[in-house]
Amino acid sequence: MQDSFGDGWNGATMLVRQNGIIVATLGPSFINGFGPIDIAVSLCNNLPFDLFWENGGGFSTEVRVSIINPSPFNQVLYALTTSSPGLVGSVLYSGTVDCDNPACLPPSGVTVSTIGDTSATVSWTVIPGVTQYEVIVLPAGSPAPTASSTGEIVTGNSLELTGLTATTLYDVYVRSICSTPTPSNWTQPASFNTTICEVANQCLYSFILTDSFGDGWNGNTMNVTQNGIVVGVIGPTFTNGFGPVTVTVPLCDNLPFELFWNTGGAFAFEVGVEIIDPFGEQLFIKLPGEGTQGTSLYSGFVSCTPHLAQSRIH
């Protein structure tokens, strides 16, 4: 158990359950400091168990937790590493106890790049000893794949996704195919938007995120749109620190774009953002304390050619 602010879990609790029976309650003893606080819980072999987030406490945004299977394996089965207050009241992890074999873990570091109008490339970090992976891409909002779902088998750590629909939000999932009979769980979805133009007609704009308090954007988000279509969302990954955190968004040449500050999130007065064009020119800056949620912060035209940028600042 860890706490991102350094004052313990502030009353947050989680339940470890087997066959629906509570076998341990995590949190009451973690009242000070950053941690980590290690709690060993004895579980029965070959029976299902889960971790349920019962109570968010005073500051659920600070709560962090991980599950590690027993020695000699010491594998991280699950890790909550970012501010996730929306997960209070839900099952964070479920699986079956195996005291005898290493776990088949899903890959980490799933990213989507080279995003065009009908194609994209998904890649991930290889797990030592695993040579095959399975990939599923679904329109956003579709039910997540289950253990029985089937996708495309890949040897290696990347796959080009083709046949996609332009200006569409997708979720992509990856799992490991291990030597054990059962594959790993699917990863959490990596979401991406296909664009309104081919990759050859894009260039990268940089959005530089800062926070004046030093704890990330606390759920604040901004949409980057072109022709009214959301082509990027900035903010969800900025969960800790002052920044700067740079998010690059591919934009289509000679088309308008807009930066819109969505409603939601906490401590909006801490949020800062800057837009830099592909040639290092600052187009816009919003300092902490400026601007208003639910409004357009900036609009202009994309130029992938030097010295031809045209823009308008609100």
FENJO-V616248 format. One record per residue. RES is the residue in three letters. OMEGA is omega in radians with two decimals (none if undefined). BURIAL is # if it has 16 or more other ideal C-beta (glycine too) atoms within 10 Angstrom, else .. Layout:
RES_OMEGA_BURIAL / RES_OMEGA_BURIAL
//
This chain:
MET_3.09_# / GLN_3.09_# / ASP_-3.01_# / SER_-3.11_# / PHE_3.08_. / GLY_3.13_. / ASP_3.14_. / GLY_-3.02_# / TRP_3.05_# / ASN_3.08_# / GLY_3.10_. / ALA_3.12_# / THR_3.04_# / MET_-3.12_# / LEU_2.96_# / VAL_-3.03_# / ARG_2.98_# / GLN_-3.10_# / ASN_3.11_. / GLY_-3.12_. / ILE_3.13_. / ILE_3.13_. / VAL_3.09_. / ALA_3.03_# / THR_-3.12_. / LEU_3.01_# / GLY_-3.04_# / PRO_-3.10_. / SER_-3.08_. / PHE_-3.00_# / ILE_-3.13_. / ASN_2.98_. / GLY_3.13_. / PHE_-2.96_. / GLY_0.10_# / PRO_3.02_. / ILE_-3.11_# / ASP_3.09_. / ILE_3.10_. / ALA_-3.14_. / VAL_3.11_. / SER_-3.13_. / LEU_-3.12_# / CYS_-3.10_. / ASN_3.04_. / ASN_3.06_. / LEU_3.12_. / PRO_3.03_. / PHE_3.05_# / ASP_3.06_. / LEU_-3.08_# / PHE_3.12_# / TRP_-3.01_# / GLU_-2.98_. / ASN_-3.12_# / GLY_-3.11_# / GLY_-3.08_# / GLY_-3.09_. / PHE_-3.10_# / SER_3.14_# / THR_-3.07_# / GLU_-2.97_# / VAL_3.06_# / ARG_-3.12_# / VAL_3.04_# / SER_3.10_# / ILE_-3.14_# / ILE_3.14_. / ASN_-2.94_# / PRO_3.02_. / SER_0.28_. / PRO_-3.02_. / PHE_3.08_. / ASN_3.11_. / GLN_3.07_. / VAL_-3.13_. / LEU_-3.10_# / TYR_3.08_. / ALA_2.98_. / LEU_-2.97_# / THR_-3.11_. / THR_3.09_. / SER_-3.03_# / SER_-3.11_# / PRO_3.14_. / GLY_-3.12_. / LEU_3.08_. / VAL_-3.12_# / GLY_-3.12_. / SER_3.05_. / VAL_-3.13_. / LEU_-3.10_# / TYR_3.00_# / SER_-3.13_. / GLY_3.12_. / THR_-3.13_. / VAL_3.05_# / ASP_-3.11_# / CYS_-2.96_. / ASP_-3.04_. / ASN_3.04_. / PRO_-3.13_. / ALA_2.97_# / CYS_-3.01_# / LEU_3.04_# / PRO_3.12_# / PRO_3.08_# / SER_3.03_. / GLY_3.13_. / VAL_3.14_# / THR_3.11_. / VAL_-3.08_# / SER_3.14_. / THR_-3.06_. / ILE_3.08_# / GLY_-3.13_# / ASP_-3.11_# / THR_-3.10_. / SER_3.07_# / ALA_3.11_# / THR_3.07_# / VAL_3.13_# / SER_-3.09_# / TRP_3.14_# / THR_-3.11_. / VAL_3.01_. / ILE_-3.14_# / PRO_3.11_. / GLY_3.13_. / VAL_-3.08_# / THR_-3.14_. / GLN_3.12_. / TYR_3.14_# / GLU_-3.02_# / VAL_3.03_# / ILE_3.02_# / VAL_-3.06_# / LEU_3.00_# / PRO_-3.13_. / ALA_-3.10_. / GLY_3.08_. / SER_3.06_. / PRO_3.12_. / ALA_3.12_. / PRO_3.10_# / THR_3.14_. / ALA_-3.11_. / SER_3.13_. / SER_3.13_. / THR_3.11_. / GLY_-3.14_# / GLU_3.13_. / ILE_-3.05_. / VAL_2.95_# / THR_-3.04_. / GLY_-3.08_. / ASN_3.05_# / SER_3.12_. / LEU_3.01_# / GLU_3.10_. / LEU_-3.11_# / THR_3.11_. / GLY_3.13_. / LEU_3.13_# / THR_-3.11_. / ALA_3.08_. / THR_-3.11_# / THR_3.10_. / LEU_-3.12_. / TYR_2.95_# / ASP_3.11_# / VAL_-3.10_# / TYR_3.12_# / VAL_2.98_# / ARG_-3.13_# / SER_2.99_# / ILE_-3.06_# / CYS_3.10_# / SER_3.07_. / THR_-3.10_. / PRO_-3.06_. / THR_3.07_. / PRO_3.13_# / SER_2.93_# / ASN_3.02_# / TRP_3.01_# / THR_2.92_# / GLN_-3.06_. / PRO_2.92_# / ALA_-3.03_# / SER_3.08_. / PHE_3.07_# / ASN_2.90_# / THR_-2.99_# / THR_3.13_# / ILE_3.10_# / CYS_3.11_# / GLU_3.14_. / VAL_-3.10_# / ALA_-3.11_. / ASN_-3.12_# / GLN_2.92_# / CYS_-2.99_# / LEU_2.98_. / TYR_-3.10_# / SER_3.08_# / PHE_-3.02_# / ILE_-3.03_# / LEU_3.06_# / THR_3.09_# / ASP_-3.01_# / SER_-3.13_. / PHE_3.09_. / GLY_3.12_. / ASP_3.12_# / GLY_-3.01_# / TRP_3.03_# / ASN_3.06_# / GLY_3.05_# / ASN_3.12_# / THR_3.06_# / MET_3.10_# / ASN_2.95_# / VAL_-3.07_# / THR_2.96_# / GLN_-3.08_# / ASN_3.11_. / GLY_-3.11_. / ILE_3.13_# / VAL_3.13_. / VAL_3.09_# / GLY_3.07_# / VAL_3.13_# / ILE_3.10_# / GLY_-3.05_# / PRO_-3.09_# / THR_-3.10_. / PHE_-3.00_# / THR_-3.11_# / ASN_2.97_. / GLY_3.12_. / PHE_-2.95_. / GLY_0.03_# / PRO_3.01_. / VAL_-3.10_# / THR_3.07_. / VAL_3.12_# / THR_-3.13_. / VAL_3.07_# / PRO_-3.13_# / LEU_-3.08_# / CYS_-3.06_# / ASP_3.01_. / ASN_3.06_. / LEU_3.13_. / PRO_3.00_# / PHE_-3.07_# / GLU_3.00_# / LEU_-3.07_# / PHE_-3.14_# / TRP_-3.12_# / ASN_2.99_. / THR_-3.13_. / GLY_-3.07_. / GLY_-3.10_# / ALA_3.06_. / PHE_-3.10_# / ALA_-3.10_# / PHE_3.11_. / GLU_-2.93_# / VAL_3.01_# / GLY_-3.13_# / VAL_-3.14_# / GLU_3.09_# / ILE_3.12_# / ILE_-3.14_# / ASP_-3.07_# / PRO_-3.06_# / PHE_3.06_. / GLY_-3.13_. / GLU_3.08_. / GLN_3.11_. / LEU_-3.01_# / PHE_2.99_# / ILE_3.01_. / LYS_3.13_# / LEU_3.05_. / PRO_-3.10_# / GLY_3.12_. / GLU_3.05_. / GLY_-3.07_# / THR_3.03_. / GLN_3.12_. / GLY_3.14_. / THR_3.03_. / SER_3.14_. / LEU_-3.03_# / TYR_2.96_# / SER_-3.13_# / GLY_3.10_# / PHE_3.08_. / VAL_3.00_# / SER_3.09_# / CYS_3.11_# / THR_-3.09_. / PRO_2.97_. / HIS_3.14_. / LEU_-3.08_. / ALA_3.02_# / GLN_-3.07_. / SER_3.07_# / ARG_-3.12_. / ILE_3.06_. / HIS_none_.
//
